[in-house]
Amino acid sequence: MLELQYYSKFGGTQNKGKEKVLKKNIIAMAIAGIGFLTGSAFAQSNVVLYGNVDAGIVKKSGHNVGMNQDVNTNNVIGLKGSEDLGGSTRAIFKIEKRFHINDGTEDNEGKENRDLSGQAYVGLKNGYVGTLRLGRINEISNELFRKYDLHNNYGVASALTPINYTQRTDNTVRYDSPEFGGINLMASYSFGENIDKESRTERGEMIKSAGYDNDGWAVGATGKWGWFDTSASYARLADSNKSDIWNVAVGATFGAWRYNIGYQKAENKGMVQGEWMDWVGNNDTYGDADNIKTEQWLGGVSWNITERNRISAQANFMKVKSSGISDSNVRKYSIGYDYAFSKRTTAYAQVAYTKYDNEDTARLFSDARESSTAYMVGMNHKF
């Protein structure tokens, strides 16, 4: 039996290098799924094929009308499954492929040879002890804070993101506790690139010589009691010269109304997970930006008018400091509307206005002007 999982739309990374067509990869995933279905162990296993397809039209100040990553970063096809091992313990796995629906190329999240750009892990889950996973896994601080963005970090109306925004971490071991009185705890450890002098690769040599080699780790906690919920986290990113990020957020739900408030602080020293940031050494585009620090406040409210209609409004304020460019404040205001044709298909419209104190800071956030207005309409389908 093949089960289907549906993703909810409600709740950025730039591609580098050569993009590859997804056709063979998706076919391979489908064949893998068939293999699971026909295997002798499937009688005791549960395998889910799922996906999310999203496309739309965007117009931003200083850019032509078109389809771009503001719309397409959440396109995914994946397989996940579990096997009952007895004693309330299950073996679990997940593999995901992310892609751009507008041109059929893969979203490799900045790493040219990355084939599975979404989550890819294997682990154990026990109802009394918790969940242990190994592989490429959601980064804790990002996973928790984006839940308090009314647009889940997608689209032109989404919250501002720190320069060291990272959705997933490689080479990671992560533990999530079971719920205790409404509280969940989580912790992860990410191994950096091998820099042992007897076996380090060219990439390891580059990271070591730049002084950016370090392992990463993160901790987080969530709580939910009736109408109130909250989260807090801290993360030090691997191979980043100990660049870090921490945040705290609270939310409240009263009937059809949802209110969110969050605070986030981050520092990026120029490299994350062994990958240089676009702004490092690119003075013509980004000025002399170096060692960027951000401090952010976020607030938003949404109203489910009916089961099918939702409107939202959100405000962001961010301080940006760098040793190479002038300090700057960023203000962003946005509104959004979602219409659910069904549980699987949603149409949406968003508009946002962002004001920067200088053009160098605007370019750090992929905007062309100090004042930028963006419009977006699109459709999302889950399967």
C-alpha positions in Angstrom: 0.0 0.0 0.0 1.4 3.5 -0.9 0.4 6.3 1.4 0.4 10.0 0.5 1.4 12.9 2.9 0.1 16.4 2.4 2.3 19.4 3.3 0.7 22.7 4.5 1.9 25.8 2.8 1.0 28.0 5.8 3.4 28.0 8.1 16.9 31.0 0.2 19.8 30.0 -0.7 21.4 31.0 -4.0 22.4 28.3 -6.5 26.1 28.2 -7.5 27.8 26.2 -10.2 26.3 24.1 -12.9 22.6 23.2 -12.6 21.4 19.7 -13.6 18.2 18.5 -15.1 16.0 16.6 -12.6 14.4 14.0 -14.9 16.8 11.1 -14.2 16.9 11.9 -10.5 13.1 11.9 -10.1 12.8 8.7 -12.1 15.4 7.1 -9.8 13.5 8.1 -6.7 10.3 6.6 -8.2 12.1 3.4 -8.9 13.5 3.4 -5.4 9.9 3.8 -4.1 8.8 0.8 -6.2 11.7 -1.2 -4.8 10.4 -0.5 -1.3 6.9 -1.6 -2.2 8.0 -4.9 -3.7 10.6 -5.7 -1.0 9.9 -8.6 1.3 10.4 -6.4 4.4 7.6 -4.0 3.3 5.0 -6.1 5.0 6.3 -4.6 8.2 7.2 -1.2 6.9 5.4 2.1 6.0 6.7 4.1 3.0 5.4 7.5 2.0 5.9 9.2 -1.4 5.1 12.9 -1.0 5.8 16.2 -2.7 5.1 19.9 -2.9 4.9 21.9 -6.2 4.7 25.7 -6.2 4.9 28.3 -9.0 4.0 31.9 -9.4 4.8 35.3 -10.9 7.0 37.9 -9.1 7.6 41.6 -9.7 10.2 43.4 -7.6 11.6 46.9 -7.9 14.6 46.9 -10.2 13.8 43.4 -11.6 11.8 42.2 -14.5 8.5 40.3 -14.1 9.2 36.6 -13.9 9.4 33.4 -12.0 12.3 33.2 -9.5 13.5 31.6 -6.3 11.2 33.6 -4.1 8.5 31.3 -5.4 10.3 28.0 -6.2 12.5 27.2 -3.3 10.0 24.9 -1.6 9.4 22.5 -4.5 10.2 19.0 -3.3 9.7 15.3 -4.0 10.6 12.8 -1.3 10.3 9.4 0.2 10.0 8.7 3.9 9.3 5.5 5.8 9.4 3.6 9.1 9.6 0.0 10.3 8.2 -1.3 13.6 11.1 -2.8 15.6 9.0 -3.6 18.6 9.1 -2.1 22.1 7.7 1.2 20.9 10.7 1.7 18.6 10.7 2.4 14.9 13.4 2.7 12.3 12.9 5.8 10.3 14.3 7.4 7.1 13.7 10.4 4.8 15.2 11.5 1.5 14.2 14.6 -0.4 15.0 16.2 -3.8 14.4 19.9 -4.2 14.0 21.6 -7.6 12.9 24.7 -9.5 9.6 24.1 -11.3 10.0 27.1 -13.6 13.0 25.6 -15.5 13.2 22.0 -14.2 16.7 22.4 -12.7 17.7 21.2 -9.3 18.0 23.4 -6.2 21.3 22.2 -4.8 21.4 24.9 -2.1 24.8 26.3 -3.2 26.7 23.0 -3.5 27.3 21.8 -7.1 27.6 18.1 -6.5 24.7 17.9 -4.0 22.0 15.4 -5.3 19.7 15.4 -2.3 19.2 19.0 -1.3 16.4 18.5 1.2 16.6 16.3 4.3 18.3 12.9 4.0 18.6 10.9 7.1 18.1 7.6 8.9 17.4 7.0 12.6 15.4 5.5 15.4 12.2 6.8 17.1 10.9 5.7 20.5 7.8 7.0 22.1 9.4 7.1 25.5 13.0 8.0 24.8 12.8 10.3 21.8 14.1 10.4 18.2 17.7 10.1 17.0 18.6 10.9 13.4 21.9 10.9 11.4 22.5 12.6 8.1 21.4 16.0 6.5 18.8 17.4 8.8 16.9 20.7 9.4 18.9 23.3 11.3 17.3 23.8 14.7 17.4 27.6 15.0 15.9 28.0 11.5 13.3 25.3 12.0 12.0 26.8 15.1 12.0 30.5 14.2 10.5 30.2 10.8 7.3 28.8 12.4 6.7 32.3 13.7 7.0 33.7 10.2 3.4 33.7 8.8 4.8 32.7 5.5 7.3 30.1 6.7 10.3 31.9 5.0 8.8 31.6 1.6 7.6 34.3 -0.8 8.1 38.1 -1.0 6.1 38.6 2.2 8.2 36.4 4.3 10.3 37.6 7.2 13.8 39.0 6.7 16.5 36.3 7.2 20.0 36.6 8.6 22.9 36.5 6.3 23.9 33.1 7.7 20.4 31.7 7.1 20.8 27.9 6.8 17.9 25.5 6.3 19.7 22.2 6.8 23.0 21.0 8.1 25.2 18.3 6.7 27.0 15.5 8.7 24.6 16.0 11.6 23.5 13.9 14.6 20.2 15.2 16.1 18.2 14.2 19.1 14.5 15.3 19.8 12.9 14.5 23.1 9.4 13.3 23.6 6.9 15.8 25.0 7.0 16.5 28.7 4.2 18.7 30.0 4.0 20.5 26.7 7.8 21.0 26.3 10.0 19.4 23.7 13.9 19.6 23.7 16.3 19.1 20.8 20.0 19.1 20.3 22.3 18.5 17.3 26.0 18.1 16.5 27.4 18.7 13.0 30.9 17.4 12.0 33.0 19.9 10.0 35.2 19.1 7.1 38.2 16.7 7.7 41.2 18.9 8.3 43.6 16.2 9.6 46.9 17.0 7.9 47.5 13.4 6.8 44.3 13.0 4.9 42.7 16.5 4.4 41.3 17.2 0.9 41.7 20.4 -1.1 38.5 21.7 0.3 39.7 20.8 3.9 42.9 22.6 3.2 41.0 25.7 2.1 38.9 25.7 5.2 41.8 25.1 7.5 44.1 27.8 5.9 41.3 30.3 6.1 40.8 29.5 9.8 37.2 28.7 9.5 37.3 25.0 10.6 35.0 24.1 13.5 32.3 21.6 14.3 28.8 22.9 14.8 26.1 22.3 17.4 22.7 23.6 18.3 20.1 23.3 21.1 16.5 24.3 21.1 13.2 24.0 23.1 9.5 24.5 22.3 6.5 24.8 24.6 2.8 24.7 23.9 0.0 25.2 26.5 -3.5 25.8 25.3 -3.6 29.0 23.2 0.0 30.0 24.0 3.3 28.6 22.4 6.9 29.6 22.4 10.4 28.5 21.2 14.1 29.4 21.9 17.3 28.1 20.3 21.0 28.7 19.8 23.2 27.4 16.9 26.9 27.5 16.1 27.3 26.6 12.4 30.0 24.2 11.2 33.0 25.4 9.3 32.1 29.0 9.8 34.7 30.4 12.2 32.1 29.8 14.9 29.5 32.1 13.3 26.3 31.7 15.3 22.6 32.6 15.6 20.1 32.6 18.5 16.4 33.4 18.7 13.3 33.4 20.8 9.6 33.7 19.8 6.1 33.5 21.2 2.7 33.0 19.6 -0.9 33.0 20.6 -4.0 31.6 18.8 -7.5 32.8 19.7 -10.1 31.2 17.5 -9.4 32.3 13.9 -6.7 34.8 14.9 -3.0 34.1 15.2 -0.4 36.5 16.7 3.4 36.1 16.5 6.4 38.0 18.0 10.1 37.0 17.6 13.6 38.3 18.2 16.7 36.9 16.5 20.4 37.8 16.5 23.2 36.4 14.3 26.8 36.8 13.2 28.3 35.7 9.9 32.1 35.8 9.5 32.0 35.0 5.7 31.7 31.2 5.5 29.0 28.7 6.5 29.4 24.9 6.2 32.6 25.4 4.3 31.0 27.6 1.6 32.1 31.3 1.1 29.3 33.8 1.1 28.6 35.7 -2.1 29.7 39.0 -0.6 33.2 37.8 0.4 35.7 39.5 -1.8 32.9 40.9 -4.2 33.5 44.5 -3.5 32.0 45.8 -6.7 28.6 44.4 -5.8 28.5 44.3 -2.0 31.0 47.0 -1.1 33.5 46.0 1.6 31.0 43.9 3.7 32.8 41.8 6.3 31.8 40.0 9.5 28.1 40.9 9.3 26.0 41.0 12.4 22.2 41.3 12.4 19.6 41.9 15.1 16.0 41.4 14.1 12.5 41.9 15.5 9.4 40.3 13.9 5.7 40.7 14.5 2.7 39.4 12.7 -1.1 38.7 12.8 -3.3 36.4 10.6 -7.0 35.9 10.4 -8.7 32.8 9.0 -11.8 34.5 7.6 -13.3 31.2 6.6 -11.8 27.7 6.3 -10.7 28.6 2.8 -9.6 32.3 3.2 -6.7 33.7 5.2 -5.2 37.2 5.3 -2.0 38.1 7.1 0.1 41.2 7.9 3.7 41.2 9.1 6.3 43.8 10.1 10.1 43.3 10.4 12.9 45.5 11.7 16.6 44.5 11.4 19.8 46.2 12.4 22.8 45.3 10.1 26.3 46.0 11.2 29.5 45.2 9.3 33.2 46.2 9.7 33.2 47.0 5.9 30.0 49.0 5.2 28.0 51.5 7.0 25.6 50.3 9.7 22.1 50.1 8.4 18.5 49.6 9.5 16.1 47.5 7.4 12.3 47.8 7.6 9.9 45.4 5.9 6.1 45.4 5.9 4.0 42.8 4.1 0.5 41.5 3.6 -0.7 38.2 2.2 -3.8 36.4 1.1 -4.4 32.7 0.7 -7.3 30.9 -0.8 -7.6 27.1 -0.3 -9.3 25.4 -3.2 -8.9 22.1 -1.3 -6.6 20.6 1.3 -4.0 20.1 -1.4 -4.3 23.2 -3.6 -3.9 26.8 -2.6 -3.7 30.1 -4.5 -1.9 33.1 -2.9 -1.1 36.7 -3.4 1.6 38.8 -1.5 2.9 42.3 -1.5 5.8 43.7 0.5 7.7 47.0 0.9 11.3 47.0 2.2 13.4 50.1 3.1 17.2 50.0 3.5 19.4 52.8 4.7 22.0 52.2 1.9 22.4 50.3 -1.3 25.2 48.0 -0.1 22.8 46.6 2.5 20.0 46.3 -0.1 22.3 44.1 -2.3 23.2 41.9 0.6 19.4 41.0 0.6 19.2 40.6 -3.2 17.5 43.9 -3.7 18.5 46.5 -6.3 17.3 49.7 -4.6 17.2 51.3 -1.1 13.4 51.2 -1.4 11.9 48.0 -2.9 8.3 46.9 -3.5 7.5 43.3 -4.5 4.3 41.6 -5.7 3.7 37.9 -6.1 0.8 35.7 -7.1 1.0 31.9 -7.4 -0.4 28.4 -6.7 0.8 25.6 -4.5 -0.2 21.9 -4.8 0.7 19.1 -2.4 0.7 15.4 -3.2 
